[in-house]
Amino acid sequence: MALLRYQAALAKALRDEMARDEKVFVIGEDVRHSLRGVSKGLAAEFGDARVLDTPISEQAFTGFATGAALAGYRPVVEYEIPALLYIAFEQIMNQAQKLRLMSGGQASVPVTYLVPGSGARLGLAAQHSDNPYTYFVHAGVKTVVPATADDAYGLFVAAIRDDDPVILFAPAAALGTRAEVPDEPFVTPLGLGTIRRSGTDVTVVAVGHLVHTALQVAEELAPEISVEVLDPRSLYPFDWELLSESVGRTGALVVYDDSNRSAGFAAEVVATAAEEMDLRTRPIRVTRSDTPIAFALELERAALPSNAELASAIRKLCVAGAQR
């Protein structure tokens, strides 16, 4: 067991899987030099044939990975910033995601798309601050957002071993966090959430790095309100059974999500809970605004979900529940 930073846990997962399976390789821009640190040292260890630097063309190397997967390989595609995924929507959503179904199960496309540094990061402005995981959930692409280093390892391994395309978003605000990671390889199954803190008054579903801030808010409110914090880990497939059990205990729901409000991930969780689960009061979304993120830090902060908004939403639900 070692105490690892989130980014080091991703690197360990990739190295372990490349050592375990010679069909696993990594492809992307500057992966041999490893600007992000996830593929550091892999070219020297496994050779240039399994650590492929590419031209600046996300369409080309994402499409290449689809072909390699169809030929029996397990490519890991690393992107430098989340917004570059927009260029590759055709290759991911219209090709890789659909080919297994369109071939009647005769072909599988085991590609893992790694997006380190997702979300707003202190003044990187509109084109470098997106969290576009909602688009992939909407398209039915398996999508995971680990909050902790141990889950970063386990979910990355699960993604590489899965026979379908899986996209892993590694939030910028979580990359420096640390957790104990076992020395031996392990898998965190896709589609299973976890309760990070038990409570009886309100369930907070927090995505990615917001798990850590939700736990802080829960601790601050503990003298007056008992907050349960649910980390979904997988956004698609989502652990609806765990959420139903949680809101069955608390009767109230807040979704804390660093993506856009309109037609966002939080909206889907709130809508499904309202339709199918036993809530004693209306659920609330705390999300980022429907706007590009500004360069100015005060405007960036104004557009992102905050601890104060979360605490206000929790208090509002508890007052509403008490009045019913």
Backbone hydrogen bonds, N-H to C=O, Kabsch-Sander energy under -0.5 kcal/mol:
donor,donor_aa,acceptor,acceptor_aa,energy
2,A,181,V,-2.2
4,L,2,A,-0.8
4,L,179,A,-2.6
6,Y,177,T,-2.4
7,Q,175,L,-1.4
9,A,5,R,-2.2
10,L,6,Y,-1.9
11,A,7,Q,-2.0
12,K,8,A,-2.4
13,A,9,A,-2.3
14,L,10,L,-2.3
15,R,11,A,-2.4
16,D,12,K,-2.9
17,E,13,A,-2.3
18,M,14,L,-2.1
19,A,15,R,-2.1
20,R,16,D,-1.9
21,D,17,E,-2.3
24,V,21,D,-1.7
25,F,74,R,-1.1
26,V,50,R,-2.4
27,I,76,V,-2.6
28,G,52,L,-2.1
29,E,78,E,-0.6
30,D,28,G,-0.5
31,V,28,G,-0.7
34,S,30,D,-1.3
35,L,30,D,-0.9
40,K,37,G,-0.7
42,L,39,S,-1.7
45,E,41,G,-1.5
46,F,42,L,-3.3
47,G,42,L,-0.5
47,G,43,A,-1.9
50,R,47,G,-1.5
52,L,26,V,-2.7
53,D,51,V,-0.7
54,T,28,G,-1.3
57,S,55,P,-2.1
61,F,57,S,-2.3
62,T,58,E,-2.0
63,G,59,Q,-1.9
64,F,60,A,-2.4
65,A,61,F,-1.7
66,T,62,T,-1.5
67,G,63,G,-2.0
68,A,64,F,-2.5
69,A,65,A,-2.5
70,L,66,T,-2.2
71,A,67,G,-1.3
72,G,69,A,-1.6
73,Y,68,A,-2.4
74,R,23,K,-2.7
76,V,25,F,-2.6
77,V,75,P,-0.5
77,V,112,T,-3.2
78,E,27,I,-2.3
78,E,76,V,-0.6
79,Y,114,L,-2.3
84,L,81,I,-1.3
85,L,82,P,-2.2
86,Y,83,A,-1.3
87,I,84,L,-0.6
88,A,84,L,-0.6
88,A,85,L,-0.9
89,F,86,Y,-1.1
92,I,88,A,-2.2
93,M,89,F,-2.6
94,N,89,F,-0.9
94,N,90,E,-1.0
95,Q,90,E,-0.6
96,A,91,Q,-2.5
97,Q,92,I,-2.6
98,K,95,Q,-0.8
99,L,95,Q,-2.0
100,R,96,A,-0.5
102,M,98,K,-2.7
103,S,99,L,-1.5
104,G,101,L,-1.8
105,G,100,R,-2.9
106,Q,103,S,-1.2
109,V,163,D,-0.9
111,V,109,V,-2.1
112,T,75,P,-2.3
113,Y,166,V,-2.8
114,L,77,V,-3.4
114,L,112,T,-0.6
115,V,113,Y,-0.5
115,V,168,L,-2.8
117,G,170,A,-1.9
118,S,115,V,-0.6
118,S,170,A,-1.7
119,G,130,D,-2.0
128,H,125,A,-1.2
129,S,126,A,-0.8
134,T,131,N,-0.6
135,Y,132,P,-0.8
136,F,132,P,-0.8
137,V,133,Y,-2.1
138,H,134,T,-2.6
139,A,135,Y,-1.4
140,G,136,F,-0.5
140,G,137,V,-1.3
141,V,136,F,-2.7
142,K,165,P,-0.9
143,T,236,Y,-2.4
144,V,167,I,-2.4
145,V,233,R,-2.9
152,A,148,T,-2.3
153,Y,149,A,-2.1
154,G,150,D,-2.5
155,L,151,D,-2.9
156,F,152,A,-1.5
157,V,153,Y,-2.4
158,A,154,G,-2.0
159,A,155,L,-2.4
160,I,156,F,-2.3
161,R,157,V,-2.0
162,D,158,A,-1.1
166,V,111,V,-2.2
167,I,142,K,-2.8
168,L,113,Y,-3.2
169,F,144,V,-2.6
169,F,167,I,-0.6
170,A,115,V,-2.5
170,A,168,L,-0.6
172,A,118,S,-2.9
174,A,171,P,-1.6
175,L,171,P,-0.9
175,L,172,A,-0.8
177,T,174,A,-1.8
179,A,4,L,-2.0
181,V,2,A,-3.1
188,T,154,G,-1.5
192,L,189,P,-1.0
193,G,191,G,-0.5
194,T,231,D,-2.4
196,R,194,T,-0.7
196,R,229,V,-2.6
197,R,229,V,-1.3
201,D,226,S,-2.4
202,V,226,S,-1.4
203,T,252,A,-2.5
204,V,202,V,-0.5
204,V,228,E,-3.3
205,V,203,T,-0.6
205,V,254,V,-2.7
206,A,204,V,-0.7
206,A,230,L,-2.0
207,V,256,Y,-1.9
208,G,145,V,-0.6
210,L,207,V,-1.8
211,V,208,G,-2.1
212,H,209,H,-1.0
213,T,209,H,-0.9
214,A,210,L,-2.6
215,L,211,V,-2.0
216,Q,212,H,-1.5
217,V,213,T,-2.4
218,A,214,A,-2.6
219,E,215,L,-2.0
220,E,216,Q,-2.2
221,L,217,V,-2.3
222,A,218,A,-0.7
222,A,219,E,-0.6
224,E,221,L,-2.2
225,I,221,L,-3.3
227,V,225,I,-0.8
228,E,202,V,-3.3
229,V,197,R,-2.1
230,L,204,V,-3.0
230,L,228,E,-0.6
231,D,194,T,-2.9
231,D,229,V,-0.5
234,S,232,P,-3.9
235,L,143,T,-2.4
235,L,233,R,-0.5
236,Y,143,T,-1.8
240,W,238,F,-1.7
243,L,239,D,-1.7
244,S,240,W,-2.6
245,E,241,E,-2.2
246,S,242,L,-2.2
247,V,243,L,-2.8
248,G,244,S,-1.5
249,R,245,E,-1.0
249,R,246,S,-0.9
250,T,246,S,-2.0
251,G,247,V,-2.4
254,V,203,T,-2.6
255,V,284,I,-2.3
256,Y,205,V,-3.3
256,Y,254,V,-0.5
257,D,255,V,-0.7
257,D,286,V,-2.6
259,S,257,D,-0.9
261,R,288,R,-0.7
264,G,261,R,-1.7
268,E,264,G,-1.5
269,V,265,F,-2.0
270,V,266,A,-2.6
271,A,267,A,-2.6
272,T,268,E,-2.4
273,A,269,V,-2.4
274,A,270,V,-2.4
275,E,271,A,-2.0
276,E,272,T,-2.6
277,M,273,A,-2.2
279,L,277,M,-1.2
280,R,251,G,-2.9
281,T,251,G,-0.8
284,I,253,L,-2.0
286,V,255,V,-3.0
288,R,257,D,-0.6
288,R,259,S,-1.4
289,S,303,A,-2.8
291,T,289,S,-2.1
300,E,296,A,-2.5
301,R,297,L,-2.7
302,A,298,E,-1.4
303,A,299,L,-1.2
303,A,300,E,-0.7
304,L,300,E,-1.0
310,L,306,S,-2.0
311,A,307,N,-2.8
312,S,308,A,-2.3
313,A,309,E,-2.4
314,I,310,L,-2.4
315,R,311,A,-2.3
316,K,312,S,-2.4
317,L,313,A,-2.2
318,C,314,I,-2.0
319,V,315,R,-2.3
320,A,316,K,-2.5
321,G,317,L,-2.9
322,A,318,C,-1.8
323,Q,319,V,-1.3
324,R,320,A,-0.7
324,R,321,G,-0.7
